[in-house]
Amino acid sequence: MWVSFYHRRPGDARCQRGFTLIEVMIAVAIVGILAMVAIPNYLQWNARYQLKQATTELAGSLTLARMAAMNRNLAVTVTLALVSGRVTVDFGGALAPIVLPQAVVAFTGGPTIQFTQQGLSGAAANVPVTLTTQQGTTYSLVVTPAGKVNWCAHATCP
């Protein structure tokens, strides 16, 4: 005999729907294990992404400061500083100051870089700047005596 869905009795076992508590607990345990594996990897990836973003932003801003020095026929001094745990960059009024992303907790090198009216670096040798995250990942950039800005994903640039 054929019984349609709507004609089943409420006590009939075939009519019960939903999940048991054990099934829900197993699903929650699986999601929890996957989250424990994924979250640390995501946080590490995000810190590396912010470091790369900060390095490219700083390199671009230094290039703009060099262009501003040449266009305005004035020397531009760029100053890096650690203020309240954040790396800030001041361009001596030539550009608006920038604050690097939170993942960047320290820098070495610098802390001042000068561009002359001709766009040259005020230093006789390369000026290295290294940015570091809490995990110890470092990216660096170099300002050559000719004023060219290069960056790389290593502790020191060639």
N, C-alpha and C positions, 0 to 999 in steps of 0.2 A: 504494500500500500504506500502511496506517495503522500508525504506530508509537506506542505509548504512551510516556508520560514515563519509566516505569520500565524500558523495554526499550531505551533509547538506549545507545549505546556511549560509554565515557568520552572517547574522542578526538574525538567528533562535535562540531562547532562549535556546534550548537544546544544543547548540554548545558552549556556553560560559563556560569558565573554570576559576579557581582561587578562591581566598578568598576575601571576602569583608573586608573593613577597620574595621568594628565592630568585625568581627570574629578574626582578627589579634589582635586587642586591647584586647579582652577578653582573648585570649591565653597568651599575654604578661602579663596581670594582674595576671593571675593564676600562671605563672612561678615566677613573682615577689613576690607574697605572700608566695609561697613555699620556695623561697630563703631566705626571711626574717625570716622564722621559722627555716630553716635548718642551716644557717651559724653560728649563735651563739652556737648551739649545737655542730657543727663540731669544732669550735674553742676551746670550753671547752674540748671536747674529745681529741683533739690534744695536748692541754696543759697537760692533765693527762697522755697521752701516753708518751710525752717527759719527764715528771717527773719520770714515772716508768722506762723509759729507762736510765735516768741519775742515778737513785738510784741503779739499777742493775749494771750499768757500774762502778759506784764508789765502790760498794761492791766487784765486781770482781777484780778491780784494787787494792783494799786494800788487798785482798787475795793474789794477785800476789806479792805485796810489801812484805807481810809476808814471802812468799816462797823465794823471793830474799834475804831477811835478813838471812834466815836459810841456803840457798845454798852458799851464799858468806861469811857467818860467820861475818857479819857486821850489825850494827844497822842501820835501815832505818827509817828516819823521813818523814812523810807525812804532807804537809802543805796545808790547804785550804785557799783561798783568794778570795775576790771580786775585780775583775779588770775590769774597764770600764763596769760595770753592768753585767758581766759574772762571774760565779763561776769557778775558775781554781784550779786544784789540781797538786801540785808538789811533786814528790816522791824522792827528794834528790839525783837525779842522778841514782837511781836504775831502774826506768822506765821512759819513756817519759812522760812529763806533759800532762794533758788532760784538755780540756775546756768543761764544761757541756753544754747541749743544752740551747738555748735562753730562753725557758720557765721557767727555774730555775733562779729565780732572787735573792734569798737570802739563807743563811744557818745559822744555829745556832749550837753550839757545836764545838768540835774540839778546836781551828783551827789547832792544831798539834796532830798527832797520831804517836806514836813511836813503832816500833817493834824491839825487842832485837834479838841477834844472835840465840836464841832458838825459835824465833817466838812468843814470849810472848809480850803482850802489856806492855808498860812502865808504865801504870797507875795501881793503886791499885784497882780501881773500873771500872765499865763499862764506856766507852767513847761514849756518844750519839752524833749523827750528824743528824740534821733535814734539809731537803731541802724543799723549798717553791716556789710556782708559784705566778704569779701576782694575780690570783683569790683567793689565800689563801690556796690552797690545799697543804697538807704536807705529805711527806713520810719520814721515818727515818730509820737510821741504827745504830747498836750498835757494838762496838768492845769490846769484853769481855777481862778480864785480861789474859785469856789463849790465846788471839790473834784471836779467832774465830770471824767472821764477820756475823752478821744477819741483815736482813732488813725487814721492814713491811710497809704496806700501812696505817699507823696511825701516829699521831703526836709523840707517844712514843712507842718504842718496849718493849715487856715484857722481 
